[in-house]
Structure formats: structure tokens, C-alpha cells
Amino acid sequence: MAKPKQNSAGLLIKADDLDCRVDGNTLFISGRLIVENSGDLARAVIKRMRSLDIPELKINLENLDDIDSAGVMTLFYIKGKLSKRFPGVSIEGAGDAVNKKIELFSSETSIEPETPDETFVTEIVGKSTQEFIFSYLYGFLVLAANLFYWSVADLFRTKTTRKGEFINQSVLIGANAALIVIVMSFAIGLVMAIQSAGYLREFGADIYIVDLIVISIMSQMGPLITAVLVAGRSGSAIAAEVATMKVTSELDALKTMGLDPIRYVVVPKLYASLFTIPLLIILANVSGITGGATAAYYSLDISPEVFLNRMENVMQNKDLLTAFIKSQVYACIIVLTGSFYGFRVDRGAEGVGKVTTLAVVVSLSLVILADSFMAVLFY
């Protein structure tokens, strides 16, 4: 007659900090299940429990006082091994503290993703509009107000301003951009005159190329091309600098020292832009008209003397005033947009690249929109 299989394995482990025993179909674990004894528990339980003939197994943790991550992994290791021998293995009776640690360290814990509710077009438009107004438009206006306040206040507080920073920013924003502005303006004036020469020659209106070049360069192309180049060159640099300072916590350090980041970082850039962009526009106008005069001389045989005499009759003080007003508007747009997106960075190097790209795109768009508005306003 065959010997029946045992239904109880009795005491498995008895130590100072861990007690493990089997009673019927329940495995009782008490004490502390930590990394020092978890290996002994796993070996003893798997070795002794495989010989039991019971329909199911319960692991009772009612008297378990403490458990760490190694203990949690040991429990689920035992559960996985014994599940092949017993139809159902469950863990029960754990206290609140032990249960929280099991949930924290369990590899079986999964969070079901929330199913997004169906959204309608009106809801999407409403949320986008709300985010634009409160996150972008409101923040942009607040930054503009703070920048305007500090830029005016610092005119009367010269002792507290950063010494030499205005000169430094003027060199970075203005002087270093002079060459590219001159070259591009000359090329644009040259191409514009060459493209127009053929059509003017057909109507015998060669001399009107002077009117075309002077009016278009002075009132429109010179300021616009300068603003585009400065936005692409210096606007991106402003956004990258401010964003990097925020990512590396330099702005927080300034606040800790009682310094306003807008006043300390942005105001000198605004002063330099307001001062240098009008000078760059003057260089762009001179270079663009020179390029147009060069093309007129070789394409329509208009001598420099004739070109200058005609230019005196065409040029108006209104064009100079308009160019100056545009330069101030463009300077404010470029500095505001670059610093606004620089302050909005929220991640590391990837975030700096994204806000720099956004600053350039938005500043160029705002410059073109402002130019269109002023064109309607002044003409």
C-alpha cells in the first residue's frame, strides 16, 4: 500500500527575525522579510512545498512586521514557482505598511491607462484659445510690462546698472551683424534693380529705376531685411542664452541674490537693440541703394551723378522717420520674443533647442505682421 503524501510541512524557517511555517494549505510568514533572509526563505519554501498535495496555497502575511524590496521580489518569485505546482497561489493578510511596500515594489502592479473622453471640435478650439490667452498672450504682456518698467527705471538708476554690459551687447547685436547686413542689402538692391531694368527699358522709363530703388529700400526693404537678419541671428541667441540660464538655475541664483532676471539680463539687450538696429538700418539703406545704383549703371547706363541727383528729389524725411520708428518696434519685438521663449523652457538641452526655434519663427512672424500694419498706417 502506497504511503499518502503529507498535507503539512510544519516549521520551515525559525530565526531571530523570521518565522515561516505551514499549516494546512496556508504558508504563514512572520517577522521581518528582508534581503538578509529572503534567499533562505525562497530555497526552503520551494524545496519543501513541492511535496505537498493540496488544492491551493495561501501565503499569509498577517504577522509580517516589515518587508523590503528584496522581500517583495522573493514573495512573487515563490508565487511564480509554486503556481506551476498548485492551481491557485494567493497572498493575503498583509498590514497597511507591508501592503504599501508590496504595491510599491511589485512588478505585477500595473496602471490601466485612462481612456480619453471623446472631445468635440468646439472643446478643442476652446482649450487651445484659453491656453493661448492665459499662457502665451497674458505672459507676453506681463513680460512686456516688466521690461518696459525696468527699462525706464534704469534710466534714472545708473548706479545700479551693469557696467559695460550695454557696450558688450551693442557689439554682439549690432557691430557683429553689420557685415552680413551690408552684404545682403547690397545683393537685394542689386537684384531688384536688375529685375526691374528690363521692364522699365521697354517703356522708356529708365530713370524711374532710381525712384523704385530708393523708395523701396528706404521705406520697406532696408528696415525689414535688417530686422529679419537680426531676429535670426540675435533673437535666437537671446532665447538660447536665457533658456540656458534657466536650465542651469542661474536665473534662480539671481533671484536668490535679490536681482530681477529681467532687469539684469534682458534690459541691457533691449537698450543695445534700440540703439544699434537704427544704425544697421542706415547701413542697409546705403548698401541697398549702392547695389541698385551699381545695377542701374551697368544695365541702364545711368551714371552715379544722375542717380544721386534723382535720389535727392525722391528721398523724403518721412522715409527716414518711418525707418526709425520701424527700427524701435522691431527691436522690442525681437528682444521680447527671444526672452519670452527663453523664460518658458522646461527641459534640458532639447528644451533649449525647441524654444530657440520657436523664438526665431515667432519673432520673424511678428516682424512681418508689424511691418504690414505700419505699411498701412504710414502709407
Buried (B, 14 or more C-beta within 10 A) or exposed (E): EEEEEEEEBEEBBEEEEBBBBBEEBBBBBBBBBBEBBBEBBBEBBBEBBEEBEBEEBBBBBEEBBBBBBBBBBBBBBBBEBBEEBBEEBEBEBBBEEBBEBBEEBBEEEEEEEEEEEEEEEEEEEEEEEEEEEEEBEEEBEEBBEBBBBBBEEBEEEEEEBBEEBBEEBBEBBBBBBBEBBBEBBBBBBBEBBBEBBEEBEEEEBBBBBBBBBBBBBBBBBBBBBBBBBBBBBBBBBBBBBBBBBBBEEBBEEBEEEEBBBBBBBBBBBBBBBBBBBBBBBBBBBBBBBBBBBBBBBEBBEBEEEBBEEBBEEBBEEEBBEBBBBBBEBBBBBBBBBBBBBBBBBEEEEEBBBBBBEBBBBBBBEBBBEBBEEBBEEEE
